[in-house]
Amino acid sequence: MAMMLGILFLVVVAVLSLCAFLKPLSRDAKSPSLPPGPRGLPVLGYLPFLGDNLQSKFSELADVYGPIYKLKLGRKVYVVVNSPVIAKEIVREQDSNFSHRRPNIASFILSYRGRDIAFSNYGPYWRMMRKLFVKEIMSGQSLNACYDLRRSAVRKSVAEVWEMAGLSVDVGKLALQVMINAMISMLWGNSNGEDSGANVDSEFKLVMKKLMELLAKPNVSDFFPVLSWFDLQGVQKQAREVNSWFDRFHDSLIRAATDEGKRRSSDKGKDLLQVMLQLDFKSEEDLTRTPGNNNQEIKGMLQDIVVGGTDTTATTIEWVMAELLQHQYVMQSVREELTEVIGIDSMVEEYHLPKLKYLKAVVKETMRLHPPLPLLVPRTPDCSCVVGGYTIPKGSMVFLNMAYIHTDPKLWTNPKDFMPERFLKEPDKFEFSGNNSVYLPFGSGRRICAGLPLAEKMLMFVLANFLHSFDWELPEGTTLEFSADLGIVSRKRTPLEAIPRPRLVNQEFYSARVAAK
């Protein structure tokens, strides 16, 4: 009822106050037309018809309107791309024009007013942040330096799972806890979690869930900016509350890293926050980090690492485990590869990962069927241009519908089937690097996921450890289902419950003492 009243109020205000905005977008008569699409209603556009399942609706419209179509949602024009050919035009041929962001209200607040890498607009500041992040934080040297830290965090999790052997475990919750502990360890140089707040993971899970909901929640203030002052749905208020929690969280990390009285030297490698605190934040426009801006650049980077490096990776781990439990012959092949490469009397190390070709194929196939961000992060052209034979207006929101492209029967054989073997035939054809627009789970071009090197390492390392250390089975009478809550991240709607049973010969590998080494 509240939503209906809000819509009614929206219609009244829009009709009375926004009549001047009802003129169609002007364009040169000789210019190509806008993409096709449903007409919608006056003022509201297609908003009332989107429904609750955005991905399902987008796929339905793709079947009707083809490789590219537009939606008018309130005052905004949204363009959805469902073709790898047109996607390539955007992420390669016209990448610089489509590298801009126009974050919605929630994204703007949760990214420190666009001061992170994911949501900051393309320009000198973004280039400075991206360059420092890739060359300093995500460099092979930095990641290798903190390997002992993330290994200790993962092995500690293996020891904790061993204590729950024979019991039903919430795999998604476990995966998120592992990722939180590993990220905090790498950021803070703390491998046991005692000083970083061992209880943060339960609260973190709730806050992260709220953050993802806010990023994906349709907000009338985004479609009708004149209404943003009223905050009819409370999105701004909730986003500020979530951002305040992360602000306190990031402040605690920074204080601990800069307070010499509390900081202990780590003999397990240089942590990432140490690297960040030594960076010179200076862009082409002489943007610098000063005490007055409250470490906004560092907090922006922390937000990208902590948010981007935990929730999406944990969600993918849960999907992989669900697919393996559903397809036991694939699970058996993974076990055989792990035994052959690592040995039943050894534990997984990162140097083993390049040899686990079948497991990587399983990960790729899972991300094809369950891409972490089904629509990626929307791009915005800085000037009007022609793509796929249609005019894309300046300032429009452009979505790459990777969930549709990844399951298009014109591009994939048996697209709905889980077949990791498809990635073994031509392993270099479908990499995470974004060179093939048929398969872009991490995006492509300038806006490809900046944390890709760490995400790939952690995803493979955690999965290999859990699958090598334990045999997993479903609780008796359990039937798997694969429906998703589709927001900005494709989450498994029903949490996956599974029972771990120790697999390694040497029980010492499961001890907390070994994990701490």
N, C-alpha and C positions, 0 to 999 in steps of 0.2 A: 504494500500500500504506500509506504514511504517513497519507494522508487517511482510509482505511478504519479504521486503528487509532485515529485521532483520533475518528472517529464512534462507534466501539465504546466507547472510553473515555468519550465524552460520554454515551452511553446509560446506561452503568453508573452514572456519577456522578449523572446526572439522576434516574434511577429511585431510587437510594438516598438522595439528598440533597434532592430537590426535590418530594417527594410532597405536601408542604403546598401547593405551588403548582398542583396539578392540579385544583383546584376551578374550575368554569366562572365566567366573569365574571358578577358579580351585577348585576341591573338590576331595575327596577320591572316587575312583571308586566304593567302596562298600557302600558309603553313599547314603541315599535316594535322589532321584532327587529333583530338585526345583519344586515348584508348577507349574501347567499348566498355560497357558496364551497366548495371541495373540503375534505373532512374531514381528510385527512392521517393521520399515525400518532400514537399516544400519545407524549407528551413532545416528539418531534421536530417534530410538525406536518407541514407540507408541504415541509419542507427537503429531504428526499431526492429530491423530484420536480422541483425547479426546473430542473435541467440547467445547461448552460453558456451557452445563449442566453436570457438573461432576457427580452429584448424579445419574442422569438418565443413563449416560454411565456406571457407576460402577454397577448399577442394571442390565443393559442389559448384561454386561459381566458375572455377577454372574449367570444369567439364562443359559449362555452357558458353563461356566467353573466350576460351582459348588461352594462348600463351601469355597474354598480358591484358589486364583490365583495370578499370579505375572504380573507386567508390567515393561518393561524396558523403562524408560524415560530419554533419554540422557545417561549419565554415571551412573545413579542411578537405583537401583532395588526397586520397590514398591510392597508390598504385601497387598492384600485386603482380609479381613476375613469376610465371610457372614454367619457363622454358630455359634450358641451359644456354641456348644460343643468345637469348636476350640478356640473361644473367652475365654472360661473358662480356657483352657490350658495356655493362655497368661496372663490373669489377676489374676490367682490364682496359678496354678501349677508351672509356670515359671515366676512369677511376678517380681522377683528380676532381672532376665536377661532382661526383657522387660520394665523395669522402666526407661530406659535411654531416653534422648531426643537428637535429632540432629536438632535443629531449623534451618529453612531456613534463608536467609539473612534478610528479613523483621522482622521475629520473634526475631532474635538475637538482632537487633538494638532496637526494640520496647520493649524488656524486659530488657533493661539496660545491654546488652551483656550477657544475660542469668543469671542475678542476681536475678530474681524473683523466684517464686515457680513453676509456670506453665511450664517454658521453661528451667530452670536450669537442668543440668545433674544430674543423680542419684549419690549420693556420700555424703561425710561428710557435705559439704556446704548445699546441699538440705535437708539433714536430720535435720540439725540445724534450717534452716528456717521453714521447715514444722512443727517441734516440737514446736517452739515458736509461730507460727501462730495458730496452733490448740489449744494448751494448754493455751495461753495467750489472743489472739485476739478473737478466736471463742469459747472460753469457755462459759459455761452457765452464769458464774458470770459476765464476761465482757459484754455479749449481754444483760443481764438483767439490767446492770448498765446504758446502753444507751437506754433503751426502751422508756423513756419519750421523748428523742430526736427524734427518728424515728416516734413515735406516733404524735408528734407535726407537723412534716413535712408532714405526710400523711393527717392529719386533715386539715392542711392549704390547701392541694390540693383539698380536698373535698369541702372546702369553695370556692375555685376558680372555680371548676366545677359548683357549684350551681349558680354562677354568669353567667354562660354560658348555664343555663337550657333552653331547647327549641331550642338551636342552634346546628348545626352540629359540632362535635368535632373530631379531628384527634386522635384516641385512642392510636396509637403507640407513637406519639409525647407527648401526655399527660403522658403515662406510663413512658417514658424516663425522662421527667421532674420531675415526682414524685421520681423516683429512684435516680436521680442526687441530688435533694434537700435532700432526706433522707440520702444518703451516705455522703454528705458534712456535714450535721448536725451531724451524728454519729462520723465523723472523727474530726470535728472542735469544737463540742459542741455548734454549732450555729443553733438554731431551726427556725430562721426567714429568714435566707439567706441573710440578708442585708449586713453583713460584709463579707460574703464569695463570694459576687459577684452574685447578683440575675440574672444578664444577661448572666451568664456563660453557661446556659443550651442550648441556641440557637447555640453558637459557639461550645460547647461541642458536640452537635449532629453532626455537620459537621465534626469535627475532628475524632469523633468515627467512623463515616461512612467510612472515609478515612482509618483509622486504620484497620478496618475489611476487606476492599477491598484489602489492601496491604498484609494482612496475607494470603488471599486466592488466590491472583493473581499468576498465573504461571509465573515464572521468569527464563529465559534461563540461568542466572548466577547460579541458584541453580542446574540445570541439567548438566551444563558444567562449573564447578568452574573456569577453566582457563580463562573464559570470564568475570569473576566478576569484574575485573579491569575496563572494559569498561562500565559497568552499562548500557547496551544497552537500557533497558526499563525505566531507571530512577527510579527503585524501591528503591535503596539505598538512593538516594537523597531525595525522597519523605518520606521514613521512618525516615530519620534524621530530616526532618522538623516537622513531626508529633511528634517525640520523644522530640524535643525541646519545642513544645507547652506543652506537659505533664510535662516536666522538670520544666518549669516556673510555671505550675499549682501546682505541688507537692512542689516546693520551697515556694510558697505563703502559703500553708498549714503549712509547717514546721516552717517558720518564725513566723507566727501568733501564733503557739503553743509554741514557745520558747521565744518570746518577751514578757516579763512580763508587759511591759508598755502598750501593746495592748491587751493582753489576759485577758478576763474577766472570773471570776470564774463562773461556771455553777452550778445552784442548781437543774438541771434536770438530773444529772448523769455524770459519768466519761466518756469522749469520747474516741474513739479507738486510736486516735493519741497520747493522753496522755499515754496510755498503751504502744504504740510502742516506744515512746521516752525513756521509762524506761527499755526497754529490754536490755539484755546483749547478743550481737551478737557474740557468741563464739562457734566455731564448734569443732569437734574432731581433726581438724588440726590446732587449735588455730587461726582460721580466726576471726578477730575482726573488729568491726566498729571503725574507727578513723576519725578525722576531714578531713584527707587528701583524703578519698575516697568519699567525698561529699554526705554522707548519702545514699550510693547506696542500702544498704539492706532495709532501710526504704522506699526508693522510689520504690524498687522492690515490696515490700508488698503493698504499696499504689496503684501501677499499677494493681496488681491482684484484689484488692478490688474495685477500681474505675471502671476498665474496665470489669472485670468479674462479678461484682455485679450490673451493670447498664444495659448494652446493652442486654445481654442474657435474663435477667429477664424481661425487658420491652418488648422484642420480644415475649416471652412466654405469657405475659399478653395480648398482641394484638391477638395472636392466640387463646387463651382461649375465649376472648370476641367474636371473629369471629365465633367460633364453637357454642357458646351459642346463638348468634343471628341467626345462621343458623338452630339451633335445639331448637325451642321454648319450646317444652315439657321438655327439660333438663333445660332450663332457669327457667321455672316455678317451677321445683323441687328444684332448687338452692334457689329461693326466699322463698319457703315454709320452707326449712331447716333454712335459716337465720332468718326468722320470729320466728320460734319455739325456736331456740337456743338463740337468742339475744333479740328479741322483737322489735316491730316497734317503741317503745318509748325509745330505747337505742342505743348507738353506739358500734361499734366493738372494743373489746380489745383482746390482744394476748391470754389471757387465754380461750377465746372462740374457738380458732382455732382447738384444738384437737377434739372438738365435731362436727366440720363441716366435717363429713365423706363423704358426697356426693360431696361437693365442692372439696375435696381432690381427689376423684375419677375422677372428671372432669379434674382436673389439670394433673393427671397421664395419662388419656386417650389422652389429648392434647399433652403431651410430648411423647407419643407413636407415634402419627401420625406426629408430628412436633418436633422431638428432637432438642434442641437448637444447639448442635454440631452434625450433622448427622454422621460424621466420627470420632467423638471425636478428641483428639489431638494425632497425630501419635506417636507411640512408636518405639524405635530402640533397637534391641538386642545387648548386649555387646559382645556376642560371638555367633558363628554359632550354631544352635540347630535344633532339629527335632520337628515340630508341625504338627499335623494332618497327620502324615506319610510323610511329606515333609521337606526338608532342608530349613531353613530360614537363609540366609547369615548374618554374622556379618555386622552391619552398614546399613542394609536395613531399609526402612521406612514401618512400619506396621500400616495399618488403620483397625479399627473395624467398619464395615459398619452397624451401629445401625439402620439407616433408613431402610435398607433392612431387618434386623433381626426383627425389630418392626412390619413389615407388611408382614412377611412370612406366607402364608396360611397354611404351615405345622405346624406352631406354634400357630397361632391365628385363632379363629373363625371369619368369616366375617372381615378380617383384615383391609379393606378399610373403614369400617363403624365406625362412631363415637358412641361408646357404653360405657359410663362411668360405667354402671352396671357390666361390666366384672371385675372391680377392687373392687367391693363390696362383691363378693362371697368369695374371699380369700384375704382379705386386707393385710395380712402379707406376702403373697407370692411374691408380686411385690412392694417392697419398693425402696426408692431412695438410699439405702445403698450399692447397688451393689452386693448383695448376690445371685441374680438370673441372669445368663448371658443372659436370654431371654429378659431382660428389664434393660438397663443400660443407662438411660438418663444423669447421672452424672459420668459415668465411674465406675471403680472398682479397688480394690487393692490399692497399695501404691499411685497410681496416681489418685485416685478418687478426685473429686473436693474438694479442701481444704475448700472452703467457703460454703459448703453445708448447715450447720446449719443456717447461715444468709440468704442464698438464699431461702431456704424453708420458713423461717419465713416471709421474705419480700414479696415473691410471694403470699402466702396465705393472708397476712394481707392487702396488697393493693387491691387484688381482692375482698376480703370480704367487705372492706369498700366501694368500688365503687358499688358493686352489692347490698349491703344492703342500701346504701344511695340514690341510684337512680334506676329508671326503665330505661332501654336502648332500643332504637328502631332504625331501619334503616331509613335514609331519604327516602322520597317517591320516588318510581321508582328505588331504588338501588337494584342491583343484586350482591350478594356476589360471589367472586371467591377466590380460594385458591392456586394459583400458588405462587411459592417461588423463590427468588433470592438465589441460593444455593452457598454459599461460605463456610467459616469456620463456620458461623452462618446461620441458615435457617431463612431468613427474609421474611415477607409477601411482595410480589412484589407490589401489589396495596394497599396503606394505607387504613386502616379501618376507615370509617367515621360513627359515631353514634350520636344519640341525647339523652342526659340525661334529665330525669324528676324527680324532688324530690320525694322521697318515704317515708321519715320519718315524723312522726306526728308533732314533735316539730321542728319548723323552726329555733330555736335557735342553733340547732346542726350544722347548716350550716354557722354560723357567724364566722368571723375572730377572734372575741374575744374568743369564745369557742375553736377554733383551736389553739390559742396561749397558752392555759392552759396546 
